[in-house]
């Protein structure tokens, strides 16, 4: 499938939904009062969708893959921060498990998309314009 705009990408849509979940979660309870930690996890979660969009807009396969790798790395960063949130009692185990699984899945989806793009490039089939 050829995507014309980054807003059509399933991984971008998912990153927005997960970002919203993190924003809402970090606006409650103990999380809300830990300003530096709240800011850090929010910046990491925003980085995911932002890098997907920026890479897409570069209109170059190599650049797109590079930005997707950054986005994938940010999913790991958020997951690591969720472990801290759990350890600090900012979130419960059920919330942790739910979000950790969702971010793990998103990271895998981004990784699969990267593999797909690399294969398309080798076959000479990739364009996103």
N, C-alpha and C positions, 0 to 999 in steps of 0.2 A: 504494500500500500504506500502510496506517495502522499506525504503530509505537506500541505501548503503553508500552514501556520503552526507555530509551536503549541498553540492552544488546543490543537487536535491530538497531540501526543498523549496517549494514555498515561505514560509515566509522569508527564507534567501535571495532568489533572489529579492524579493520585498524590503527588507531592503537595499540591495546594490543599487537598483535603486533610492530609496528615499534618501539614503546617498549621491549619486551623485548629486541629485537635490539640496540638502542643501549645498554641497561643491560649486557648481557653483553659487548659489544664494549668498553665503557669500563671494564670490570673487568679488562682484560688489558694486558700490555706497558707501553709508555711512557704510554699513556692513563691507566692505573690510578694512576700516580704524580703526574699533573698534577691536583691536587685541585680547583682553581678551574675549570679548563676542563671537567673531568669533571662537576662540579656544574652548570655552566651548560648543557651539552648535555642533561643529564638533566632539568633543570627545564624546558627548552624542549620536550622530547619528552613530558613529563608534561602540559604545558599543552595539548597537542592533545586528548587524550582527556578531560581534565578540563573543558575549555571546551565540547566537544561535549555532555557529560553535563549540565553546569550549564545550558547554553542550552536543552536539551530540557526540563529540569525547571522552567524558568520558565513553561512552558505559554502562551507568547505568541509569535506568529510573529515580530514585530519583534525581540524579545529573542533568540530562537533564532538568527535570521540574524546578529545582532550578535556573538553568541558563536561562531558558525561562522566568521565573518570573522576573529576572533581566532585560532581554531584553525588556519585556513588560513595566517595570518601566521606562526604558530609552525612550520608545515612549512617555510616559507622560512627561518626562523631556524635550524632544524636543518640544512637544506641548506647554508647559509652556514658553519655550524660544521664541517660535514663537509669543506669546502674547507680550513679551517685544519688539521683533523686530517690531511688528506692532505699538506698543505704541511709539516707538522711531522714527518711520517713515522710518525704514530700508526696510520695505516691505509694499506693498499696501494691501488693504482689500481683493482683489481678490486672490492675491498670498497667503495671510494668509489662507483664506478659503480653497483653493485648498490643500495646504500642511497640514493644520490642519485635514481636512477630510481624507487625505491619511494616516497620522500617526495614527489617531483614528481607521481607518479600520485595519491597520496593528496590532495595539494593540489588537483589537478584534479577529483577526485571530490567533495571538499568544495565546490568552486566550482560544480560541476554541481548539487549538492544545494541550494545557496543559490539558484541560478537557478530550480530547480523550486519551492522554497518561495515565492519571490517571485511566480512565475506562479500558484501555488495561491491565494495571498493575493488577487491581482487578480481571480481567478475566484470568490473566496469559498469555496474548498474546504478550506482548511487548518484542521485541529485536531490536536493531538497528545495529547489527553486521552482 
